[in-house]
Amino acid sequence: MDWAYLFKIGIALFAIVNPIGSVPIFISATDGWNRKEKLRTANVVTVTVFLVLLTSALFGDGILAFFSITIPSFQVGGGILILLIAINMLHAKQSHSKQTPEEARTLEERDVIAIVPLSIPLLAGPGAIGSMIIAAQQSKTFVGHISLAIPIFVVVILIWLTLQLSSYIADKLGTIGINIVTRLMGLILAAMAVEFIAHGLIGLFPALGK
């Protein structure tokens, strides 16, 4: 296993998921709930995000093959999507690709709130799913695919801890603090996105790599 590569994937995934930036939405969605209800919601969110991202990593090859999409094309497309999310993060805004007004209205439905929109598409959105498919394509062996469960697991644990401490984090950081953290993660994510796009372009146009 390439631990340096897994660490890099983990950092990029954490930046895309941005659990700290989702703290205000989680607090708003669970407003008035007791601690037990919030804990259960955080648990469901964590499990859902893990399953969605792991499925993307393990079956990314099959998904691309089914739609007849080449690896370089997906790298460019996924990189552009991730870059758009990063730009929104740099402006401390939630990307519309992660949550729409229609999805926001489901916050009133307690039975489904943990899955939609908190898990999908707020945390496990198209950017996170796309990054795991790209990572799966770069991990050629079966062991490489399975090893992607490690950064996914670490990230979802951090998500769980963040949601558990959501009220405390919001009080300590405040709106300005959360926006600063979101911007820093956006900067890291933008650099990762440019690298994805560059690799994809070289795959599509080999002459660029000479």
N, C-alpha and C positions, 0 to 999 in steps of 0.2 A: 504494500500500500504506500502511496505517495502522500505522506502526512502533510507536506507543505502545500500540495495541491488541494487536499481536503480542507485545510485551514483556509485557503484562499476562497474555495467554494462556500465555506461557512460564513466568512465575512461578507461576501457578496449577497448571499441569501438573507443574512440578517439585515443588511442594508435595504434590500428590496421589501422584506416583510415589515420592517420598521415598527416593531411593537410599541415603542415609546410614543411614536407619533399617533398610534391608535388608542392610546390611553384615554384622551378626552371623549372619544366616541364610545369606548367601553363604559366609562363612567356615566355618560348620558343615557346609554342603552339600559343600564342596570340601575338607574336612579330609583330610589325607594325600595330596592330589594334588600333583603337581609343578607348577612354574611354567608349563610349556607347556600342560598340561591346564587350568589356571586361565585362561590367556590365551584358549584356544580357547572355553572356556565363556563368558567375558565377551564375546567377539566374537559368538557365537550369540545370547546374550541381547540384545545391542544391536540386531542386525539384526531379530530377532523383534519386539521392542518397537516399533521404527520402523515395520515393516510393519503391525502391528496398529493402531497409532494413526493412521497415514496412511490406511489403509483406512477407519477410522471417520470421519476428517475428510472424505474424498472422497465416500464413499457414505452419509454420515449421512442425507441427504435421502431416499434410496431406502429405507433401513432404516425410517425413521419412516413413510413412505408405505405400505410393505408391511404394517405392523401397524396402519395407520390411527390413528396417534398424532399429536395436534396439537403444535405447537411449544411453546406455553405449558405444556401438561401435562407434556411431557418436561422442560422447564426446572424445573418444581416437583419432579417425581420425581427428576431428576438432582441437583438442588440438595439435596434431603433426603438422598440417598445420600452425596453429598460431605460434607454436614454430619456424618453419622454417622461417616464415616471420620475427619473432623477431630476429633471428640470422642474417638475412640479414640486418635488421635495425641496429643491434649492429656493423656491419661492414660498416654502412652508405651506403648501396646499396639498390636499388629498387629490390624487389623480382620479379623473372621471372614469378611467379604465378599471379602477378598483371599486368604485362605488357610485352608483347612479342615484338620482333623486327617488326613483321607484324603489330601489333596494333600501334606501335610507328609511323609507316609510315602514318597512317591515320591522323596524326597531320596536314597534308597538306590539308585535306578536311574540310573546314570551316563549312560546313553544318552539319557535324556529330561530330565535335570535342568535343562538350559539353557532348555528350552521350558516345561516344567511341573515345579515351580511357580515357578521364578525369573522367567521372562518373563510367563507367564500362570498364575495371576492376581496374583502378588506385585507386579510392577511395572506391567504393562499390565492392571490390574484393571478392574472395572466403573466405578469412579470416574473413572479416566483416560479410558476409552472414552466414558463419558457426557459428560465435559467437552468432548471433541473433537467429538462429535455436536452438542452445544449451540453450540460455537464455529462449526461449519460452518453451522448454521442462521442465525447472526447475520452470517455473511459471504455476502451474497447473490450476488455475482458469481463467475464461474469463476476469475478471478485471485485473488479473496479466498479461495476454497477451496484453490487451489494454494499461496498464501502461507502457509497453516497448516503447510506442510512445514518452514518455517524454524524456528519455535519447537520443533517436534517434533525436528528434526535437532539443534538446540542441546542439548535436554534429553537425547537419547540419547547424545550425545558426553559430557555430564557423567556420565551413568550409566556409560559405558565407563571414564572416568577414575576414577570412584569405585570401581568393581569392581577396577580395576587396582591401586588403592592401598588396597584393603580391609584388608589386614593392618596397614599403616602407620596408617590412620585409626583402626582399633580399638585399637591400642596407645596412640595419642596421646590420643584422646578418652575411652576407657574406657566402661563401661556408663552412668555418670552423664552424661558428655558427649554420648553419642549420644541419650540420653533428653531432654536439654535441647534439642538441635537439633530433635528430633522434635516437641517441644511448641511450639517457635517456629513451625515450619512448619504445625503444626495450627492455630495461632491465625490465621495468614494465610489458610489454607484455609477456616476457618470464616467469615471475613468475605466471601470470594469466594462461598461457598455461599449465604449470606444474600442476596447480590445476585442470584444466579441465581433463587432462590425469589421474591424481590420482583418481578423482571421477569416471571416466569411468572404470578404472581397478578394482576398488572396486565393481562396478556394475557387471562387467564380472566375477570377481573372489571374491565372498563375503568373502572368508576366509581371504583375505588380510586386511579386515577391522576389524578383531577380534584382 
